[in-house]
Amino acid sequence: MPYWRLSSFYFFYFGLLGCISPYWGLFLNSQGMSVLQIAQLVALFGITRIVAPVVWGALADRTGKSLRLLRLGAGLCGLSFFSIFWAEGFWQLAIIVVLYGFFWAAVLPQFEVITLNYLKGQMGLYSKIRLWGSVGFIVMVWGLGFVFDVIPVSTLPVFMLLLIAAIFLTSFTVSEPKTQSHHEEGHGLLKIFFKPQVIAFFVACFLMQVSHGAYYTFFSLFLDEQGYSRSEIGFLWAVGVIAEVLIFMLMARISNILSMKNILLLSLFVAALRWYLTGHWVDSFILLLVLQIGHAATFGSMHAVSMHYVYHFFKGAHQGKGQSLYSGLAYGAGSAVGAYYAGILWDQYNAVFMFEMSGFAALIGLLVAFLFIKRS
């Protein structure tokens, strides 16, 4: 099992996310974009990820060449994003976001299939590999916080391109594993998708990502307007992901104590509480540190449990499409809706109300999961 080769991919991939999540909004703001324009650009990226993962997943399942498609997507992602150095105005940025999002969508779902097939679905081993993605995120988010206290945040695309290149090169260090065969392989995709608990699972994941819209899009800008330095902002993001790393390390033990459903419910509850308190206690750096630890649940345990459900819902030939549906409906549609409405709520009301509504979205997801997902 190529532990370090798989881990290095996650390190670079989520290192790239460590550039985007905290600093993309600040970068767009430095390019003269308003709060609504930032929300629209982030939502546009999410919309692209609704359709694109399904297209790439269907191609992967049809051809059986997940790794080849991953490499193609990573290469074209870098080429399309390179044009950002010449982009001017909202519409040119929008075109780049769409192209980048379409090709980026080919990367993670296919690599998740490759990893899970290497591991034969062992979630304990998956968490130990996936935690290196969190380490990559921490390195970039914390390191760039200090960097952007010295140089302009407008240099962000340089760091992003270097990481895209690293992702592309790392993909050549692994080979295409054989897809595992399962007894449900012959079941139609729609028959699987329309099972009540599968729909409930996707609704819960969608609402969890909706609740993260304000955080991923505007948390850094919110803190920046409250007078926090870039290094303090980077540190707060890093604390959240350090907590995420710890939960990945402990996930195998936790899953022996709590059922998958209970972990899912707990994750959604912590999200609701975290967003409400973030909006109301932004002046307290200490409380923000405590709330950032909640990222262990709102992302860490949520993601690990989601991988468990996707792997067991979508068997054999449907694995690629299952991962793509998860990516598209949760991280695509959920992120798009969350980012767009977060921008509207901040623009029409205020940032506090925006975070309150984020918490409300997580509560609805909690109710849906409680009522309709079976205990595994």
C-alpha positions, -999 to +999 in steps of 0.1 A: +000+000+000+017+033-012+010+052+020+034+082+014+025+085-023-012+087-015-006+110+015+016+134-005-013+139-030-036+149-002-010+172+013-007+192-019-044+191-028-056+204+005-026+228+007-042+244-024-075+245-005-055+262+023-048+290-002-083+293-014-105+290+017-090+317+038-074+340+012-095+338-020-121+363-007-093+387+004-077+383-030-109+391-048-114+421-025-079+433-035-090+431-071-119+455-064-147+430-060-176+439-038-192+415-012-219+405-036-194+400-065-172+378-042-203+358-032-213+354-069-178+342-080-176+317-052-211+305-059-202+302-096-173+280-087-198+258-066-223+256-095-195+244-118-188+216-093-224+204-095-222+193-131-185+187-136-179+159-110-208+139-125-193+143-160-158+132-149-172+104-127-193+090-155-162+091-178-141+074-151-167+046-146-171+041-183-134+040-192-120+026-159-092+052-162-097+074-131-060+082-128-056+092-164-086+115-161-073+129-129-040+138-146-058+154-175-080+175-152-050+187-131-030+197-161-059+216-177-067+232-144-032+247-142-033+259-178-067+276-174-058+292-141-025+307-155-046+333-174-056+350-141-025+371-143-041+390-172-077+390-159-094+423-155-129+428-141-157+405-129-165+387-161-129+377-170-125+363-134-158+345-138-147+327-170-114+316-152-134+304-122-157+283-144-128+267-163-107+262-131-137+247-113-146+223-142-111+208-145-105+209-107-136+188-103-118+159-120-091+156-093-103+147-058-133+124-065-112+102-088-083+101-063-108+092-035-118+062-056-082+052-062-074+056-024-105+036-012-097+008-037-062+006-024-075+004+012-105-018+004-128+007+023-109+006+056-119+039+072-092+038+098-064+036+072-082+062+051-082+087+080-045+082+086-038+090+049-063+118+046-049+136+077-019+146+056-043+167+035-051+186+067-014+190+074-009+205+040-038+229+047-022+240+080+012+246+064-003+269+037-029+287+057-006+295+086+024+302+065+006+324+041-008+344+070+027+356+078+036+360+042+006+382+035+015+404+064+047+413+044+037+410+007+003+418-010-024+391-010-027+398-047+003+374-052-020+345-041-022+330-076+015+323-077+013+300-047-018+283-061-002+275-094+029+260-077+006+236-058-014+227-089+019+217-105+028+196-074-006+179-076-001+171-113+034+157-107+024+137-077-004+119-096+024+101-116+037+084-085+007+061-081-009+035-104-044+026-112-056-001-087-082-027-096-118-017-088-134-038-061-163-060-071-195-059-050-228-078-051-248-046-057-228-036-088-257-044-111-281-020-094-290+011-113-276+044-101-310+060-098-323+030-078-295+035-053-299+073-052-336+073-045-334+051-014-348+073+014-317+072+036-295+079+006-315+110-002-315+120+034-277+116+035-272+139+006-296+165+020-278+165+053-244+169+035-258+196+013-271+216+043-238+211+061-220+228+032-247+255+030-239+262+066-202+265+058-209+291+030-204+321+053-173+306+068-154+296+037-164+328+018-164+356+043-148+344+076-114+360+067-130+392+054-152+393+085-121+391+108-102+415+086-129+441+091-128+435+128-091+445+128-074+410+130-040+408+113-034+383+084-012+362+106-040+360+133-065+350+107-041+324+094-036+311+129-073+308+135-078+288+103-048+266+113-062+258+147-094+245+130-074+222+108-051+210+136-083+199+154-093+182+121-060+163+120-065+150+155-100+138+147-087+119+117-061+102+139-088+092+164-115+084+139-109+046+140-113+045+178-143+069+178-161+047+152-157+017+175-176+037+202-202+056+183-223+046+154-218+064+120-252+080+124-244+094+159-212+108+146-231+125+117-257+139+141-230+152+165-211+169+136-243+188+125-251+199+161-216+213+166-219+231+133-251+248+143-236+259+176-203+270+161-217+293+135-242+310+159-214+318+184-190+329+157-213+356+146-220+368+182-185+365+197-162+376+170-146+402+194-132+374+216-101+359+201-100+332+228-136+321+221-129+320+184-100+297+191-123+274+210-149+275+182-123+267+156-116+234+174-152+226+164-138+221+128-129+186+140-166+178+139-180+201+113-155+190+087-132+162+100-157+137+114-183+147+089-161+140+059-148+107+073-184+095+079-195+107+045-168+087+029-181+057+048-217+062+036-207+069+000-184+038-002-212+016+012-241+031-008-224+031-042-207-002-050-184-015-077-190+003-111-209+031-094-181+042-071-169+070-094-204+083-099-211+081-062-181+101-053-189+126-080-225+129-068-213+136-033-188+162-045-214+178-068-244+179-044-225+187-012-194+207-021-209+220-054-245+228-048-242+233-011-212+256-013-228+276-042-261+281-023-243+288+010-218+314-005-245+332-026-270+336+002-242+345+027-233+374+004-270+385+002-275+382+040-244+402+048-252+428+021-289+432+030-286+427+068-252+421+086-226+395+091-240+383+125-274+374+109-255+357+081-238+333+106-271+328+125-287+315+093-257+293+088-264+276+121-301+273+112-291+254+080-271+229+100-300+224+124-323+214+095-297+190+083-295+175+118-333+170+118-333+153+084-305+129+093-321+120+126-354+112+110-344+093+079-309+078+081-307+043+095-283+034+123-254+015+107 
